[in-house]
Amino acid sequence: MTEVQKPTIERVQTAEELNDAFNRGLVELYQAVFADPPYEEKFTPEEVKSFFELYFLQGVLMLAKENTQNVIGFSASIPLVLEAEIAKIAENFGIDLEAVWYFADLGVAHEYRRQKIAQVLVQTLIAETPADTLIMRTSENNIASQRVNQGVGFEIIEGMEQFVDQQRQDGTVQSDRRIFLQKQK
């Protein structure tokens, strides 16, 4: 049996590193991750690039790479105030918008799942995020995401929810319920 090399986890520090990640499949990885159930969402390359540019410029962007080359995973956080719709929901739950960051994204390539890469991405992101509290949102049907995040200390915020309309792989726009979790460092 061949020993699998552990991926490296790196924070994107420069625009060159971000462009290199785009060239090494970051956009296609994001599209593939969110094309899978339970989301089955469809994003244009331009949308995906704009997400990652925001994460890089305003927040924390972590990448998992195989052999320091191919991008196989990502996680990102940004100040909660930059996500206006989510900030409004959080404010109604008494969350201090200036002190909390939003754990915006997490994904691992399908063939690398169940190897604890997501868990390491989350733990590293938490350590790199300059806030004591993070909130995140996930589909109520995304049990894998809930399991990973609860495994590192996130707790469900009872009653905090959002219905998200998004284009699906079949071209239709559908709504699904997202729940929120919170972690204190």
C-alpha positions in Angstrom: 0.0 0.0 0.0 1.4 3.4 -1.0 1.7 6.0 1.8 -0.4 9.1 1.0 1.6 12.3 1.6 -0.2 14.8 3.9 -1.3 17.9 2.1 0.3 21.2 3.0 -2.0 23.9 4.5 -1.0 27.5 3.5 -2.4 30.9 4.0 -2.6 32.9 0.8 -0.4 36.0 1.4 0.1 37.6 -2.0 -1.8 38.3 -5.2 0.7 36.1 -7.0 -0.2 33.2 -4.7 -3.9 33.7 -5.3 -3.4 33.8 -9.1 -1.3 30.7 -8.9 -4.1 29.0 -7.0 -6.6 30.0 -9.7 -4.2 28.5 -12.3 -4.0 25.3 -10.2 -7.7 24.7 -10.2 -9.1 26.7 -7.3 -12.1 28.0 -9.3 -12.9 24.5 -10.7 -12.5 23.0 -7.2 -15.0 25.4 -5.7 -17.5 24.8 -8.6 -17.2 21.0 -8.1 -17.5 21.1 -4.3 -20.7 23.1 -4.4 -22.1 21.1 -7.4 -22.2 18.1 -5.1 -25.2 17.4 -2.8 -26.6 18.8 -0.7 -26.0 22.2 -2.4 -26.0 21.3 -6.1 -25.2 24.9 -6.8 -23.9 26.5 -10.0 -21.4 29.4 -9.9 -19.7 31.2 -12.8 -15.9 31.4 -12.8 -16.2 35.2 -12.3 -18.4 34.7 -9.2 -15.9 32.3 -7.7 -13.0 34.5 -8.4 -14.7 37.5 -6.8 -15.4 35.4 -3.6 -11.7 34.4 -3.3 -10.5 37.9 -4.1 -12.6 39.3 -1.2 -11.3 36.5 1.1 -7.7 37.4 0.2 -8.1 41.1 0.3 -10.3 41.5 3.4 -9.9 38.2 5.3 -8.1 35.0 5.7 -7.8 32.4 2.9 -6.3 29.0 3.6 -5.5 26.4 0.9 -4.7 22.7 1.1 -2.3 21.6 -1.5 -1.1 18.2 -2.7 2.7 18.0 -3.0 2.6 21.9 -2.6 1.1 22.0 -6.1 -2.6 21.1 -6.8 -5.2 22.9 -4.7 -7.4 20.2 -3.0 -9.1 22.3 -0.4 -9.9 25.8 0.9 -11.3 27.6 3.9 -11.9 31.3 4.3 -13.1 33.9 6.9 -13.9 37.6 6.7 -15.1 40.2 9.1 -18.9 39.7 9.6 -19.7 43.2 8.7 -18.7 42.5 5.1 -21.6 40.0 4.7 -24.4 42.5 5.1 -27.3 40.0 4.8 -25.8 37.7 7.4 -24.7 40.6 9.6 -28.3 41.7 9.8 -29.5 38.3 10.9 -26.6 38.1 13.4 -27.4 41.5 14.8 -31.0 40.3 15.5 -29.4 37.6 17.7 -27.3 40.1 19.7 -24.1 39.2 18.0 -21.5 42.0 18.1 -20.8 42.7 14.4 -17.5 44.4 15.0 -16.0 41.6 17.1 -17.1 38.6 15.1 -15.8 37.1 11.9 -17.7 35.0 9.4 -16.3 31.6 8.5 -17.3 32.0 4.8 -16.2 28.9 3.0 -14.9 25.4 3.3 -14.4 22.7 0.6 -12.3 19.7 -0.1 -12.0 17.8 -3.4 -14.2 14.8 -3.5 -11.4 12.3 -3.8 -9.6 13.7 -0.7 -12.6 13.7 1.7 -12.6 11.6 4.8 -8.9 12.2 5.4 -9.4 15.0 8.0 -8.3 17.7 5.6 -11.4 19.7 6.2 -10.8 19.5 10.0 -7.2 20.7 9.6 -8.4 23.5 7.3 -11.0 24.6 9.9 -8.5 24.5 12.8 -5.9 26.4 10.9 -8.4 29.0 9.8 -9.6 29.5 13.4 -6.0 30.0 14.5 -5.3 32.5 11.7 -8.6 34.5 12.1 -8.0 37.6 14.2 -11.2 37.4 16.2 -12.2 35.5 19.3 -15.6 34.5 17.8 -16.6 33.1 14.5 -20.0 32.3 13.1 -20.7 30.1 10.1 -23.6 29.0 8.0 -24.3 25.6 6.4 -27.2 23.8 4.9 -29.4 22.1 7.4 -28.9 19.0 5.2 -25.1 19.2 5.2 -24.4 16.7 8.0 -20.7 16.3 7.0 -20.1 20.1 7.5 -22.0 20.1 10.8 -20.0 17.1 12.0 -16.6 18.7 11.1 -17.4 22.0 12.6 -19.0 20.7 15.7 -16.0 18.5 16.1 -13.8 21.6 16.5 -16.1 23.4 18.9 -18.7 25.1 16.8 -22.2 25.1 18.4 -25.6 25.5 16.6 -27.2 28.9 17.3 -30.8 27.8 18.0 -33.3 29.6 15.9 -30.8 31.4 13.7 -31.5 30.6 10.1 -31.5 31.9 6.6 -33.2 30.8 3.4 -30.8 31.1 0.4 -32.0 31.2 -3.2 -29.3 29.9 -5.6 -29.1 28.6 -9.1 -28.8 24.8 -9.2 -27.0 22.6 -11.6 -30.2 22.0 -13.5 -30.5 25.8 -14.1 -33.4 26.3 -11.7 -33.2 28.7 -8.8 -34.2 27.0 -5.5 -34.3 28.0 -1.9 -32.8 26.0 1.0 -32.6 26.5 4.7 -29.2 27.3 6.2 -28.4 27.1 9.9 -25.7 29.0 11.8 -23.1 27.8 14.2 -20.7 29.8 16.5 -17.3 29.2 18.0 -15.6 31.0 20.8 -11.8 30.6 20.7 
